[in-house]
Amino acid sequence: MRDNILLNPNPLIQFLEKPKSDFTKADLIKYIEANNIQMVNFRYVGGDGRLKMLNFVINNRKYLDSILSAGERVDGSSLFSHIEAGSSDLYVIPRYRTAFVNPFTAIPTLEVLCSFYNKDGEPLAGSPENLVKTSHQVLKERTGFNFEVMGELEYYVISNNEDLFQAIDQKGYHEASPFSKFSDFRMEAMLAIAKCGGDIKYGHSEVGNFTIGDTLYEQNEIEFLPVDVEEAADQLVIAKWVLRNMAWQYGYNLTFAPKISTGKAGSGLHIHTRLMKDGKNMMLNSNGKLSDIAKKAIAGYLYLAPSLTAFGNTNPTSYFRLVPHQEAPTKICWGDRNRSVLVRVPLGWIADKSMASDANPLEQQSSLSFSEKQTVEFRCPDGSADIYSLIAGLTVAARYGLEMPNALDFAEKTYANVNIFSEEFKNRLNSLNELPASCFESATQLANQADEYTKFGVFPKRYIDDVIKHLQAFNDKGLLEKLKNDDVKLLETVNKYFYCG
């Protein structure tokens, strides 16, 4: 534990010498007083999925203690469509474990994420953080498993083009400088995210890079480590906030939009998941094979996949990305190491060989097990996703699969360990169900499967109804087909949702 604290880039963890899960109010006050912190910002996610902000100047110790203890009032009707103006006051209460130092302000400032509470002091039903918390509580109570997830955050950085060291169009995967122009930006952002509490796995340039006129578009990705679902949602939202603010400082543009140009790689938000019990990863069995537990969870993801798009693919351009013959999925199936499917089982460290000893002859054979690395990946979400409702929805889907009577049969029928878009597997392709092709269709699927989300009080019915109404309002059924030969209107649509998510 001590070694983990010494190596952690989060200054609060280093100073307090404890993990962030153990932070208390007294810890935050101690840090503030010792480090000349002059302001505190409350942060909370609104209905649009973005971090909001409420500023406090630290007048004295009593006032600081008061705001950290009692929180503050906010107007819920201005934050959420399902809150009525006639009774809209809500409390925002800080969650101490989420505190971090703002990396951008000249004034030393501590940021703290908050939870919403209603007039009776109860957690607000339908608030982003409470959706995830409630879905996880239900999963744990009914199955005994903990749920951990992590996201792959893809984005484009956009700036003036340079003539030197041009990368090959759509060949940017793991490219390095000088051909990758924004690797230093990515590394600086990764460190800033880590200092804000993000548990990062790695970062790299992605496939997408292209130029239009004098403008360069370069795709990058930052991937996180699996953590508790509540923390996973928080760190993805903070990461998007960090990337946007850093781009603003550098004078770059940056987007998480699912599609910004036809024929070019879109940006996804793949979500990796694993079920845990007593600290052990349950996705593999004792023989190192994918467990029945994992297969049941996969069955749940696939069964609810049509409606999960309502949370993970939330504007018309989402469905410009979900088209056949690309790495973005369109068919409801799963497979091993297969990027043409909806749920992928990534390559795991299960070979009974010490590759490190082979690569480094002076090293002794290692007996370490890396089975904890095994996850399964849900591949259709993109940067437009409502992160909290998406992760809550996946938690519901995992629980549904574990309780689904015919889950293993369903998993067997939807297994497709082949390139389903290859001509030789045409019959297999035609036998699989399809994801929605528009927001309007996604809304219909959510209406069809709504009972699975409202069950056990996870999603309020009014919340689901509002999502359905919002998606239907796009009226985008068949939109891509209508626009495919109209570059002007296609670009107008892309620009309209450029800063989604």
Kinemage of the C-alpha trace (Angstrom):
@kinemage 1
@onewidth
@group {chain A} dominant
@subgroup {mainchain}
@vectorlist {calphas} color= white
{ca met a 1} P 0.000 0.000 0.000
{ca arg a 2} L 2.800 2.430 0.915
{ca asp a 3} L 4.540 1.848 -2.432
{ca asn a 4} L 1.278 2.495 -4.299
{ca ile a 5} L 0.876 5.816 -2.484
{ca leu a 6} L 4.452 6.922 -3.214
{ca leu a 7} L 4.026 6.282 -6.932
{ca asn a 8} L 0.546 7.789 -7.224
{ca pro a 9} L 0.548 11.129 -9.117
{ca asn a 10} L -2.484 12.485 -7.217
{ca pro a 11} L -1.076 15.163 -4.851
{ca leu a 12} L -3.824 14.567 -2.256
{ca ile a 13} L -2.942 10.875 -2.025
{ca gln a 14} L 0.741 11.715 -1.639
{ca phe a 15} L 0.125 14.362 1.008
{ca leu a 16} L -2.471 12.471 3.027
{ca glu a 17} L -0.705 9.125 2.594
{ca lys a 18} L -3.930 7.216 2.097
{ca pro a 19} L -6.017 6.021 -0.871
{ca lys a 20} L -8.735 8.344 -2.126
{ca ser a 21} L -11.423 5.898 -0.954
{ca asp a 22} L -10.395 6.780 2.631
{ca phe a 23} L -10.543 10.578 2.272
{ca thr a 24} L -12.530 12.358 5.003
{ca lys a 25} L -13.715 15.924 5.480
{ca ala a 26} L -10.897 16.468 7.984
{ca asp a 27} L -8.401 15.261 5.348
{ca leu a 28} L -9.609 17.823 2.823
{ca ile a 29} L -9.451 20.647 5.378
{ca lys a 30} L -5.951 19.541 6.357
{ca tyr a 31} L -4.811 19.604 2.729
{ca ile a 32} L -6.457 22.977 2.060
{ca glu a 33} L -4.809 24.633 5.052
{ca ala a 34} L -1.358 23.174 4.361
{ca asn a 35} L -1.317 23.949 0.626
{ca asn a 36} L -2.779 27.479 0.504
{ca ile a 37} L -5.916 26.379 -1.353
{ca gln a 38} L -8.045 29.503 -1.761
{ca met a 39} L -11.188 28.188 -3.458
{ca val a 40} L -13.383 25.093 -3.514
{ca asn a 41} L -15.463 24.129 -6.546
{ca phe a 42} L -18.415 21.771 -6.333
{ca arg a 43} L -18.796 19.711 -9.514
{ca tyr a 44} L -21.810 17.665 -10.582
{ca val a 45} L -23.102 16.250 -13.838
{ca gly a 46} L -26.251 17.716 -15.360
{ca gly a 47} L -28.728 16.164 -17.712
{ca asp a 48} L -26.466 16.956 -20.666
{ca gly a 49} L -23.696 14.766 -19.203
{ca arg a 50} L -21.244 17.623 -18.634
{ca leu a 51} L -19.597 18.730 -15.410
{ca lys a 52} L -21.196 21.818 -13.877
{ca met a 53} L -19.486 24.120 -11.382
{ca leu a 54} L -20.300 26.074 -8.211
{ca asn a 55} L -17.493 28.259 -6.794
{ca phe a 56} L -16.704 28.981 -3.131
{ca val a 57} L -14.101 31.378 -1.771
{ca ile a 58} L -12.712 30.020 1.488
{ca asn a 59} L -13.558 32.816 3.950
{ca asn a 60} L -12.545 30.990 7.115
{ca arg a 61} L -12.302 27.511 8.603
{ca lys a 62} L -15.876 27.521 9.932
{ca tyr a 63} L -17.290 28.371 6.509
{ca leu a 64} L -15.116 25.702 4.852
{ca asp a 65} L -16.352 23.108 7.333
{ca ser a 66} L -19.932 24.221 6.685
{ca ile a 67} L -19.863 23.841 2.894
{ca leu a 68} L -18.080 20.494 3.071
{ca ser a 69} L -20.630 19.252 5.644
{ca ala a 70} L -23.930 20.667 4.402
{ca gly a 71} L -23.288 21.160 0.700
{ca glu a 72} L -25.442 23.747 -1.071
{ca arg a 73} L -28.772 24.246 -2.879
{ca val a 74} L -29.086 24.231 -6.673
{ca asp a 75} L -31.947 24.599 -9.163
{ca gly a 76} L -32.685 21.072 -10.358
{ca ser a 77} L -35.075 22.179 -13.107
{ca ser a 78} L -32.195 23.974 -14.857
{ca leu a 79} L -30.088 20.824 -14.720
{ca phe a 80} L -32.551 18.016 -15.489
{ca ser a 81} L -35.570 17.810 -17.790
{ca his a 82} L -37.402 15.489 -15.369
{ca ile a 83} L -37.337 18.059 -12.522
{ca glu a 84} L -40.273 20.498 -12.436
{ca ala a 85} L -39.661 24.197 -11.764
{ca gly a 86} L -42.389 24.306 -9.112
{ca ser a 87} L -40.387 22.050 -6.809
{ca ser a 88} L -36.866 22.201 -8.109
{ca asp a 89} L -34.535 22.875 -5.171
{ca leu a 90} L -31.967 20.141 -4.695
{ca tyr a 91} L -28.965 19.670 -2.423
{ca val a 92} L -25.497 18.950 -3.788
{ca ile a 93} L -23.354 17.123 -1.216
{ca pro a 94} L -19.610 16.609 -1.808
{ca arg a 95} L -18.150 13.105 -2.047
{ca tyr a 96} L -14.773 13.518 -0.348
{ca arg a 97} L -13.112 10.603 -2.155
{ca thr a 98} L -13.444 12.465 -5.472
{ca ala a 99} L -11.454 15.562 -4.445
{ca phe a 100} L -8.636 16.748 -6.693
{ca val a 101} L -6.603 19.891 -7.349
{ca asn a 102} L -7.682 21.868 -10.407
{ca pro a 103} L -4.759 21.692 -12.896
{ca phe a 104} L -5.867 24.744 -14.881
{ca thr a 105} L -6.707 27.618 -12.526
{ca ala a 106} L -4.179 30.265 -11.488
{ca ile a 107} L -5.979 30.416 -8.134
{ca pro a 108} L -5.172 27.278 -6.060
{ca thr a 109} L -8.492 25.422 -6.169
{ca leu a 110} L -9.812 22.125 -4.852
{ca glu a 111} L -12.502 20.365 -6.886
{ca val a 112} L -14.998 17.912 -5.370
{ca leu a 113} L -17.662 15.904 -7.176
{ca cys a 114} L -21.110 15.962 -5.584
{ca ser a 115} L -24.209 13.802 -5.269
{ca phe a 116} L -27.769 15.117 -5.570
{ca tyr a 117} L -30.307 14.838 -2.718
{ca asn a 118} L -33.979 15.808 -2.599
{ca lys a 119} L -35.826 17.954 -0.050
{ca asp a 120} L -36.150 14.994 2.312
{ca gly a 121} L -32.429 14.313 2.316
{ca glu a 122} L -32.799 11.207 0.152
{ca pro a 123} L -30.585 10.472 -2.874
{ca leu a 124} L -32.239 11.948 -5.958
{ca ala a 125} L -33.811 9.200 -8.062
{ca gly a 126} L -32.555 9.504 -11.621
{ca ser a 127} L -29.536 11.684 -10.858
{ca pro a 128} L -26.486 10.456 -12.792
{ca glu a 129} L -24.385 9.236 -9.884
{ca asn a 130} L -27.379 7.629 -8.153
{ca leu a 131} L -28.293 5.593 -11.238
{ca val a 132} L -24.886 3.917 -11.090
{ca lys a 133} L -24.928 3.546 -7.309
{ca thr a 134} L -28.406 1.982 -7.266
{ca ser a 135} L -27.742 -0.369 -10.184
{ca his a 136} L -24.602 -1.626 -8.453
{ca gln a 137} L -26.354 -2.097 -5.123
{ca val a 138} L -29.046 -4.196 -6.791
{ca leu a 139} L -26.438 -6.294 -8.628
{ca lys a 140} L -24.496 -6.952 -5.421
{ca glu a 141} L -27.588 -7.764 -3.373
{ca arg a 142} L -29.054 -10.176 -5.922
{ca thr a 143} L -25.894 -11.899 -7.228
{ca gly a 144} L -23.109 -11.327 -4.694
{ca phe a 145} L -20.799 -9.914 -7.370
{ca asn a 146} L -19.090 -6.552 -7.601
{ca phe a 147} L -18.955 -4.903 -11.022
{ca glu a 148} L -15.888 -3.171 -12.388
{ca val a 149} L -15.617 -1.332 -15.687
{ca met a 150} L -13.277 0.867 -17.638
{ca gly a 151} L -13.593 2.947 -20.767
{ca glu a 152} L -11.575 3.553 -23.927
{ca leu a 153} L -11.905 7.277 -24.555
{ca glu a 154} L -11.327 8.123 -28.230
{ca tyr a 155} L -11.152 11.695 -29.508
{ca tyr a 156} L -9.885 13.831 -32.376
{ca val a 157} L -7.490 16.750 -31.901
{ca ile a 158} L -7.860 19.346 -34.640
{ca ser a 159} L -5.338 22.041 -35.559
{ca asn a 160} L -3.478 23.653 -38.417
{ca asn a 161} L -1.792 21.164 -40.727
{ca glu a 162} L 1.990 20.901 -41.045
{ca asp a 163} L 3.778 19.904 -44.226
{ca leu a 164} L 6.543 17.983 -42.463
{ca phe a 165} L 6.310 14.271 -41.574
{ca gln a 166} L 2.810 13.649 -42.853
{ca ala a 167} L 1.178 10.481 -41.532
{ca ile a 168} L -0.617 8.150 -43.947
{ca asp a 169} L -4.356 8.732 -44.123
{ca gln a 170} L -6.241 6.328 -41.806
{ca lys a 171} L -2.995 4.600 -40.778
{ca gly a 172} L -2.402 6.372 -37.488
{ca tyr a 173} L -2.692 3.372 -35.140
{ca his a 174} L 0.070 3.642 -32.494
{ca glu a 175} L 1.933 6.153 -34.676
{ca ala a 176} L 4.703 8.089 -32.918
{ca ser a 177} L 6.106 11.585 -33.292
{ca pro a 178} L 7.038 13.259 -35.542
{ca phe a 179} L 4.315 11.554 -37.619
{ca ser a 180} L 1.898 11.819 -34.692
{ca lys a 181} L 1.602 15.539 -33.966
{ca phe a 182} L -0.311 15.400 -30.677
{ca ser a 183} L 1.481 12.702 -28.665
{ca asp a 184} L 2.952 15.273 -26.262
{ca phe a 185} L -0.503 16.782 -25.787
{ca arg a 186} L -1.903 13.323 -25.053
{ca met a 187} L 0.826 12.520 -22.526
{ca glu a 188} L 0.356 15.838 -20.744
{ca ala a 189} L -3.395 15.226 -20.608
{ca met a 190} L -2.861 11.695 -19.253
{ca leu a 191} L -0.729 12.989 -16.408
{ca ala a 192} L -3.273 15.725 -15.617
{ca ile a 193} L -6.097 13.149 -15.555
{ca ala a 194} L -4.043 10.896 -13.271
{ca lys a 195} L -3.389 13.801 -10.887
{ca cys a 196} L -7.170 14.345 -10.839
{ca gly a 197} L -7.719 10.759 -9.722
{ca gly a 198} L -7.999 8.843 -13.003
{ca asp a 199} L -6.544 5.316 -13.065
{ca ile a 200} L -5.041 5.199 -16.558
{ca lys a 201} L -3.918 2.051 -18.331
{ca tyr a 202} L -2.273 3.622 -21.370
{ca gly a 203} L -2.636 6.093 -24.232
{ca his a 204} L -1.840 5.985 -27.946
{ca ser a 205} L -2.658 7.469 -31.322
{ca glu a 206} L -5.552 5.785 -33.106
{ca val a 207} L -6.333 4.823 -36.695
{ca gly a 208} L -7.994 8.082 -37.697
{ca asn a 209} L -5.850 10.843 -39.139
{ca phe a 210} L -6.654 12.952 -42.171
{ca thr a 211} L -6.480 16.474 -43.539
{ca ile a 212} L -9.119 18.722 -45.024
{ca gly a 213} L -7.536 21.755 -46.647
{ca asp a 214} L -5.159 23.283 -44.101
{ca thr a 215} L -6.701 21.441 -41.146
{ca leu a 216} L -5.272 18.292 -39.536
{ca tyr a 217} L -7.515 15.794 -37.730
{ca glu a 218} L -5.664 13.295 -35.531
{ca gln a 219} L -7.379 10.593 -33.492
{ca asn a 220} L -6.043 9.519 -30.101
{ca glu a 221} L -7.182 7.247 -27.291
{ca ile a 222} L -6.774 7.110 -23.517
{ca glu a 223} L -7.730 3.829 -21.870
{ca phe a 224} L -8.418 3.353 -18.171
{ca leu a 225} L -7.971 0.524 -15.673
{ca pro a 226} L -10.994 -1.409 -14.358
{ca val a 227} L -12.393 0.129 -11.182
{ca asp a 228} L -15.679 0.162 -9.276
{ca val a 229} L -18.501 1.316 -11.564
{ca glu a 230} L -19.118 4.551 -9.657
{ca glu a 231} L -15.481 5.571 -9.854
{ca ala a 232} L -15.269 4.533 -13.518
{ca ala a 233} L -18.095 6.898 -14.468
{ca asp a 234} L -16.547 9.767 -12.498
{ca gln a 235} L -13.112 9.414 -14.049
{ca leu a 236} L -14.429 9.318 -17.621
{ca val a 237} L -16.345 12.562 -17.092
{ca ile a 238} L -13.303 14.202 -15.465
{ca ala a 239} L -11.077 12.989 -18.323
{ca lys a 240} L -13.323 14.597 -20.934
{ca trp a 241} L -13.286 17.827 -18.907
{ca val a 242} L -9.463 17.750 -18.698
{ca leu a 243} L -9.011 17.095 -22.417
{ca arg a 244} L -11.344 19.914 -23.419
{ca asn a 245} L -9.733 22.405 -21.063
{ca met a 246} L -6.235 21.465 -22.179
{ca ala a 247} L -7.226 21.795 -25.838
{ca trp a 248} L -8.655 25.232 -25.040
{ca gln a 249} L -5.339 26.255 -23.442
{ca tyr a 250} L -3.324 25.026 -26.436
{ca gly a 251} L -5.643 26.618 -28.979
{ca tyr a 252} L -6.649 23.250 -30.433
{ca asn a 253} L -10.138 22.034 -31.179
{ca leu a 254} L -11.129 18.631 -29.794
{ca thr a 255} L -14.150 16.416 -30.245
{ca phe a 256} L -15.523 13.120 -28.949
{ca ala a 257} L -18.142 13.080 -31.730
{ca pro a 258} L -18.873 9.587 -33.082
{ca lys a 259} L -18.371 10.601 -36.710
{ca ile a 260} L -16.882 13.749 -38.195
{ca ser a 261} L -16.222 12.748 -41.809
{ca thr a 262} L -17.514 10.012 -44.108
{ca gly a 263} L -14.990 7.314 -44.913
{ca lys a 264} L -12.860 8.182 -41.874
{ca ala a 265} L -12.618 6.355 -38.557
{ca gly a 266} L -15.271 7.313 -36.031
{ca ser a 267} L -14.667 7.635 -32.298
{ca gly a 268} L -16.096 5.046 -29.947
{ca leu a 269} L -16.305 4.707 -26.188
{ca his a 270} L -15.760 0.980 -25.742
{ca ile a 271} L -16.579 -0.213 -22.220
{ca his a 272} L -14.726 -3.171 -20.684
{ca thr a 273} L -16.392 -5.033 -17.827
{ca arg a 274} L -15.589 -7.705 -15.282
{ca leu a 275} L -17.442 -9.335 -12.381
{ca met a 276} L -15.530 -9.672 -9.120
{ca lys a 277} L -16.043 -11.657 -5.923
{ca asp a 278} L -13.826 -11.399 -2.834
{ca gly a 279} L -11.283 -9.533 -4.932
{ca lys a 280} L -11.090 -12.293 -7.572
{ca asn a 281} L -11.901 -11.861 -11.243
{ca met a 282} L -14.763 -14.230 -12.091
{ca met a 283} L -14.521 -13.904 -15.888
{ca leu a 284} L -12.274 -16.981 -16.212
{ca asn a 285} L -12.774 -20.464 -14.779
{ca ser a 286} L -10.121 -22.597 -13.092
{ca asn a 287} L -8.933 -23.861 -16.483
{ca gly a 288} L -8.257 -20.373 -17.765
{ca lys a 289} L -11.273 -20.436 -20.086
{ca leu a 290} L -14.094 -17.918 -20.261
{ca ser a 291} L -16.396 -18.740 -17.348
{ca asp a 292} L -20.133 -19.403 -17.438
{ca ile a 293} L -20.470 -16.293 -15.281
{ca ala a 294} L -18.862 -14.219 -18.040
{ca lys a 295} L -21.032 -15.867 -20.712
{ca lys a 296} L -24.183 -15.098 -18.728
{ca ala a 297} L -23.151 -11.437 -18.418
{ca ile a 298} L -22.475 -11.349 -22.173
{ca ala a 299} L -25.960 -12.765 -22.769
{ca gly a 300} L -27.380 -9.898 -20.717
{ca tyr a 301} L -25.433 -7.314 -22.713
{ca leu a 302} L -26.630 -8.785 -25.996
{ca tyr a 303} L -30.254 -9.146 -24.910
{ca leu a 304} L -30.457 -5.506 -23.775
{ca ala a 305} L -28.098 -4.167 -26.473
{ca pro a 306} L -30.901 -2.646 -28.600
{ca ser a 307} L -32.012 -0.437 -25.708
{ca leu a 308} L -28.508 0.212 -24.332
{ca thr a 309} L -27.928 2.297 -27.464
{ca ala a 310} L -30.382 4.813 -25.961
{ca phe a 311} L -27.714 5.600 -23.367
{ca gly a 312} L -24.558 4.960 -25.389
{ca asn a 313} L -25.425 6.344 -28.848
{ca thr a 314} L -27.423 9.476 -28.234
{ca asn a 315} L -27.462 11.632 -31.365
{ca pro a 316} L -28.025 11.040 -35.098
{ca thr a 317} L -24.309 10.971 -35.946
{ca ser a 318} L -23.904 7.970 -33.638
{ca tyr a 319} L -25.577 5.940 -36.354
{ca phe a 320} L -23.282 7.353 -39.046
{ca arg a 321} L -20.578 5.358 -37.209
{ca leu a 322} L -22.566 2.124 -36.728
{ca val a 323} L -22.471 0.964 -40.345
{ca pro a 324} L -21.550 -2.435 -41.874
{ca his a 325} L -18.001 -3.478 -42.815
{ca gln a 326} L -16.363 -1.233 -40.209
{ca glu a 327} L -14.921 -2.042 -36.771
{ca ala a 328} L -18.011 -0.426 -35.220
{ca pro a 329} L -20.615 -3.183 -34.739
{ca thr a 330} L -24.054 -3.432 -36.344
{ca lys a 331} L -25.017 -7.033 -35.510
{ca ile a 332} L -25.833 -8.417 -32.051
{ca cys a 333} L -23.230 -11.124 -31.455
{ca trp a 334} L -19.991 -11.805 -29.584
{ca gly a 335} L -16.644 -13.512 -30.130
{ca asp a 336} L -13.012 -13.896 -29.082
{ca arg a 337} L -10.482 -11.288 -30.239
{ca asn a 338} L -12.996 -10.265 -32.920
{ca arg a 339} L -13.514 -6.595 -33.757
{ca ser a 340} L -16.507 -7.133 -36.055
{ca val a 341} L -18.780 -8.165 -33.159
{ca leu a 342} L -20.725 -6.217 -30.548
{ca val a 343} L -19.144 -7.867 -27.492
{ca arg a 344} L -15.489 -8.841 -27.818
{ca val a 345} L -13.498 -11.077 -25.481
{ca pro a 346} L -10.014 -9.520 -25.701
{ca leu a 347} L -6.859 -11.608 -25.836
{ca gly a 348} L -5.948 -12.593 -22.279
{ca trp a 349} L -2.705 -13.528 -20.575
{ca ile a 350} L -3.634 -17.214 -20.223
{ca ala a 351} L -0.788 -18.965 -22.079
{ca asp a 352} L 1.267 -21.110 -19.692
{ca lys a 353} L 4.502 -19.408 -20.709
{ca ser a 354} L 6.660 -16.651 -19.243
{ca met a 355} L 6.994 -14.326 -22.219
{ca ala a 356} L 9.019 -11.850 -20.130
{ca ser a 357} L 11.607 -14.564 -19.404
{ca asp a 358} L 11.808 -15.430 -23.085
{ca ala a 359} L 12.279 -11.786 -24.053
{ca asn a 360} L 14.762 -11.256 -21.192
{ca pro a 361} L 16.965 -14.334 -20.733
{ca leu a 362} L 18.432 -13.044 -17.453
{ca glu a 363} L 14.975 -13.049 -15.824
{ca gln a 364} L 13.746 -16.057 -13.860
{ca gln a 365} L 10.599 -17.843 -14.993
{ca ser a 366} L 7.634 -15.963 -13.527
{ca ser a 367} L 4.819 -17.768 -11.710
{ca leu a 368} L 2.605 -14.674 -11.593
{ca ser a 369} L -0.963 -15.002 -12.818
{ca phe a 370} L -2.397 -12.251 -14.986
{ca ser a 371} L -5.914 -13.659 -15.157
{ca glu a 372} L -7.202 -10.540 -13.371
{ca lys a 373} L -6.661 -8.671 -16.632
{ca gln a 374} L -9.493 -10.520 -18.405
{ca thr a 375} L -12.481 -8.368 -19.337
{ca val a 376} L -15.226 -8.405 -21.949
{ca glu a 377} L -15.746 -5.363 -24.147
{ca phe a 378} L -19.034 -3.714 -25.178
{ca arg a 379} L -18.200 -1.963 -28.454
{ca cys a 380} L -21.137 0.080 -29.729
{ca pro a 381} L -21.116 3.182 -27.394
{ca asp a 382} L -19.469 6.383 -28.560
{ca gly a 383} L -18.463 9.806 -27.265
{ca ser a 384} L -22.071 11.033 -27.266
{ca ala a 385} L -22.878 8.580 -24.467
{ca asp a 386} L -24.560 9.619 -21.256
{ca ile a 387} L -21.766 7.977 -19.293
{ca tyr a 388} L -23.611 7.407 -16.014
{ca ser a 389} L -26.789 5.989 -17.545
{ca leu a 390} L -24.724 3.853 -19.946
{ca ile a 391} L -22.684 2.313 -17.124
{ca ala a 392} L -25.821 1.895 -14.994
{ca gly a 393} L -27.518 0.245 -17.968
{ca leu a 394} L -24.608 -2.173 -18.453
{ca thr a 395} L -24.784 -3.010 -14.743
{ca val a 396} L -28.488 -3.783 -15.174
{ca ala a 397} L -27.640 -5.910 -18.224
{ca ala a 398} L -24.984 -7.879 -16.320
{ca arg a 399} L -27.467 -8.592 -13.528
{ca tyr a 400} L -30.138 -9.541 -16.063
{ca gly a 401} L -27.784 -12.006 -17.758
{ca leu a 402} L -26.790 -13.635 -14.468
{ca glu a 403} L -30.484 -14.198 -13.663
{ca met a 404} L -31.579 -15.060 -17.229
{ca pro a 405} L -32.877 -18.693 -17.272
{ca asn a 406} L -31.552 -19.487 -20.767
{ca ala a 407} L -28.474 -17.235 -20.662
{ca leu a 408} L -25.920 -19.882 -21.706
{ca asp a 409} L -28.101 -21.050 -24.618
{ca phe a 410} L -28.557 -17.430 -25.708
{ca ala a 411} L -24.797 -16.882 -25.525
{ca glu a 412} L -24.169 -20.010 -27.591
{ca lys a 413} L -26.617 -18.914 -30.308
{ca thr a 414} L -25.085 -15.427 -30.581
{ca tyr a 415} L -21.441 -16.582 -30.660
{ca ala a 416} L -19.710 -15.543 -33.889
{ca asn a 417} L -15.980 -16.112 -33.809
{ca val a 418} L -15.539 -15.212 -37.467
{ca asn a 419} L -15.445 -12.018 -39.519
{ca ile a 420} L -19.192 -11.802 -39.969
{ca phe a 421} L -18.816 -9.409 -42.917
{ca ser a 422} L -16.775 -11.906 -44.935
{ca glu a 423} L -18.646 -13.259 -47.964
{ca glu a 424} L -18.153 -16.867 -46.843
{ca phe a 425} L -20.080 -16.181 -43.627
{ca lys a 426} L -22.975 -14.366 -45.291
{ca asn a 427} L -25.546 -16.813 -43.919
{ca arg a 428} L -24.269 -16.309 -40.390
{ca leu a 429} L -24.493 -12.542 -40.835
{ca asn a 430} L -28.085 -12.735 -42.004
{ca ser a 431} L -29.089 -14.881 -39.018
{ca leu a 432} L -28.088 -12.230 -36.450
{ca asn a 433} L -30.294 -9.471 -35.063
{ca glu a 434} L -29.328 -5.876 -35.769
{ca leu a 435} L -28.683 -2.855 -33.572
{ca pro a 436} L -30.921 0.169 -34.088
{ca ala a 437} L -29.958 2.354 -37.036
{ca ser a 438} L -31.187 5.682 -35.645
{ca cys a 439} L -32.071 7.471 -32.424
{ca phe a 440} L -35.738 6.976 -33.288
{ca glu a 441} L -35.285 3.197 -33.517
{ca ser a 442} L -33.238 3.224 -30.310
{ca ala a 443} L -36.111 4.969 -28.524
{ca thr a 444} L -38.488 2.249 -29.701
{ca gln a 445} L -36.183 -0.448 -28.352
{ca leu a 446} L -35.881 1.338 -25.001
{ca ala a 447} L -39.665 1.504 -24.773
{ca asn a 448} L -39.830 -2.246 -25.502
{ca gln a 449} L -37.273 -3.130 -22.814
{ca ala a 450} L -38.000 -0.356 -20.300
{ca asp a 451} L -39.263 -2.744 -17.606
{ca glu a 452} L -35.807 -4.269 -17.229
{ca tyr a 453} L -34.335 -0.868 -16.321
{ca thr a 454} L -37.119 0.284 -13.994
{ca lys a 455} L -37.178 -3.060 -12.159
{ca phe a 456} L -35.907 -2.853 -8.561
{ca gly a 457} L -36.082 0.955 -8.724
{ca val a 458} L -32.845 1.474 -10.665
{ca phe a 459} L -34.149 3.831 -13.369
{ca pro a 460} L -37.235 5.942 -12.570
{ca lys a 461} L -39.976 5.488 -15.168
{ca arg a 462} L -40.078 9.231 -15.798
{ca tyr a 463} L -36.344 9.204 -16.553
{ca ile a 464} L -36.808 6.460 -19.155
{ca asp a 465} L -39.800 8.288 -20.650
{ca asp a 466} L -37.733 11.475 -20.972
{ca val a 467} L -34.921 9.599 -22.751
{ca ile a 468} L -37.424 8.074 -25.169
{ca lys a 469} L -39.012 11.456 -25.858
{ca his a 470} L -35.593 13.081 -26.393
{ca leu a 471} L -34.482 10.424 -28.881
{ca gln a 472} L -37.755 10.421 -30.794
{ca ala a 473} L -37.503 14.186 -31.254
{ca phe a 474} L -34.499 13.736 -33.580
{ca asn a 475} L -36.869 12.148 -36.114
{ca asp a 476} L -33.777 10.673 -37.779
{ca lys a 477} L -35.014 7.356 -39.118
{ca gly a 478} L -33.247 6.808 -42.465
{ca leu a 479} L -31.267 10.045 -42.083
{ca leu a 480} L -27.903 8.660 -43.227
{ca glu a 481} L -29.431 7.315 -46.422
{ca lys a 482} L -31.021 10.702 -47.107
{ca leu a 483} L -27.776 12.610 -46.549
{ca lys a 484} L -25.195 10.286 -48.075
{ca asn a 485} L -25.095 12.232 -51.355
{ca asp a 486} L -25.495 15.666 -49.782
{ca asp a 487} L -22.115 16.674 -48.359
{ca val a 488} L -23.327 20.106 -47.261
{ca lys a 489} L -26.207 18.832 -45.130
{ca leu a 490} L -24.100 15.952 -43.848
{ca leu a 491} L -21.462 18.414 -42.618
{ca glu a 492} L -24.175 20.603 -41.075
{ca thr a 493} L -25.414 17.594 -39.102
{ca val a 494} L -21.903 16.671 -37.939
{ca asn a 495} L -21.199 20.254 -36.850
{ca lys a 496} L -24.499 20.435 -34.944
{ca tyr a 497} L -23.391 17.596 -32.644
{ca phe a 498} L -19.654 18.282 -32.746
{ca tyr a 499} L -19.340 18.902 -28.982
{ca cys a 500} L -21.619 16.074 -27.898
{ca gly a 501} L -21.177 14.197 -24.650
